[in-house]
Amino acid sequence: MISFLKKRLRDQTLSAVDLYTKTLKDLENKSNLNAFVHINQDGARQALECQKQLKNGIQRPLEGIPIAVKDNFCTKGIPTTCASKMLQNFIPMYNATMVERLQAAGAVIVGKTNLDEFAMGSGTVDSIFGPTKNVWRSNSDEWHIAGGSSGGSCTAVASGVCVAALGSDTGGSVRNPASYCGIVGFKPSYGLLSRHGLIPLVNSMDVPGIVAQTVEDVMAVFSVVIGPDLNDSTCLNMNLDTNKFQQDFSIRDCRIGIPEEYNCKGLSKEVKDTWNYIADLIDNSEGMVKKVSLPHTSASIATYSVLNACEVASNMSRYTGILYGYRSTQNYKSFESLITTNRIEALGEVVRSRILSGNFFLLQSNYEKYFLQSLKVRRLISDDFQNIWKSNYDFLVTPTTLTTAPLLSEFKSLDNRTQCATQDYCTQPANMAGCPAITIPVKLSKSKMPISIQIIGQNFDDIRLLQFANWLEKKITFTQIYPYN
């Protein structure tokens, strides 16, 4: 879609201003989905500037292309709230590096998208702005969730409001909602994209992610945001050659692993059948497909839960309402009671519970038993992946989620921690190992909801991963028809 729009903009059969105007109209018409929480008031000026560039014969890589940004990336002059009362009035003085690079490439930032509070969730239902609906089932009384925590970004793309959006992925927060919404969701290798200006959840696992309607569109965005950043010490100078994406890809050279541990309790028959279908498709295309083992997968979600809570407790300690953030108007008797009141009033139950859990794990009496042991298990999980790559496997193919997008009532029947443990089972191990992973839609279920599969690649082999995903996407030819009912 991006290449098609670029051609029309270059040929001047479509103006950047008209494209932006249509985007705003679509956004208004689909406001019931609750994908956006803030609109960029400077968008019209940005579109006009892009139009001037195009008339002068200048076309940057994303000139005039409307792109949305998850509301945990700092945006200069636009509220950045993380869907929390704590930051409801926070307007950054600078752009996140990812946003800066998008704008430098000519993209028009449409606005900020909804998420679970501070990205702690897998449904986009825990937000001060209310839940985001799944475009496939949104107008009935019983509607399906969009997934999370990047549900707003995925709904914005799936509904056709914009062709691409930024999300963040700590344990599956890009891939989970992309799977539920029937679009492409990409989590790059840890360290390839700058986290500067991305409000942290879990520093050791957070990765900026990209969602789009096609793999090619993901690559178009990825190619302009990749690169080292002196403002982020975790951002590496890898200098991947993004031009290799255009080269021919041969499945005959690939060894594909099917991890048996991902055939787990709760995996629906339709998702499992789709997984088998993809394995057969690759096998019939002369790729080599074999079952492999990642023996510590069963311990991964528990390990992730401990490490997640520990880093959350550390990162959230800054939100006291003293230097910045929400300040209670109640009378208080002490400095400590002011901080306590601020946090109780401004942070949701999910956030507070993770903070309490993390502080419990980090107590001196518990530190070695929980935190240090979890670090050791994380190393074993990472070693599982490295052993697969050392055995000359190129990619792993797995389910993305265990089921299609559940109804809101089904999702709410379990608490947040249980839902995350269930919904992130297949996605969070890649974050633990820092591997790149992508989800692409395959088919519709009997109830007409999208089913996707996940591909995991070797660390920093992101371009080949995208090549393989692009090859597979063309083999599948998933038709995106969104029933607005």
KAFEN-V182673 format. One record per run of one state. SS is the DSSP state (H for helix, E for strand, - for the rest). FROM is the first residue (numbers start at 1). TO is the last residue. If there is no record, write none. Layout:
BEGIN
ss={SS & SS}
from={FROM & FROM}
to={TO & TO}
END
This chain:
BEGIN
ss={- & H & - & H & - & H & - & E & - & H & - & E & - & E & - & E & - & E & - & H & - & E & - & H & - & E & - & H & - & E & - & E & - & H & - & E & - & H & - & E & - & E & - & E & - & H & - & H & - & H & - & E & H & - & H & - & E & - & H & - & H & - & H & - & H & - & E & - & E & H & - & H & - & H & - & E & - & E & - & H & -}
from={1 & 2 & 12 & 16 & 30 & 31 & 34 & 36 & 40 & 43 & 56 & 66 & 71 & 73 & 74 & 75 & 76 & 78 & 80 & 85 & 88 & 91 & 92 & 97 & 105 & 108 & 114 & 117 & 120 & 133 & 134 & 144 & 146 & 151 & 159 & 164 & 170 & 175 & 182 & 184 & 188 & 198 & 199 & 207 & 213 & 215 & 226 & 242 & 247 & 251 & 254 & 255 & 260 & 263 & 269 & 285 & 288 & 293 & 297 & 319 & 335 & 347 & 349 & 362 & 367 & 391 & 395 & 400 & 407 & 408 & 413 & 416 & 424 & 428 & 434 & 437 & 445 & 450 & 458 & 462 & 477}
to={1 & 11 & 15 & 29 & 30 & 33 & 35 & 39 & 42 & 55 & 65 & 70 & 72 & 73 & 74 & 75 & 77 & 79 & 84 & 87 & 90 & 91 & 96 & 104 & 107 & 113 & 116 & 119 & 132 & 133 & 143 & 145 & 150 & 158 & 163 & 169 & 174 & 181 & 183 & 187 & 197 & 198 & 206 & 212 & 214 & 225 & 241 & 246 & 250 & 253 & 254 & 259 & 262 & 268 & 284 & 287 & 292 & 296 & 318 & 334 & 346 & 348 & 361 & 366 & 390 & 394 & 399 & 406 & 407 & 412 & 415 & 423 & 427 & 433 & 436 & 444 & 449 & 457 & 461 & 476 & 485}
END
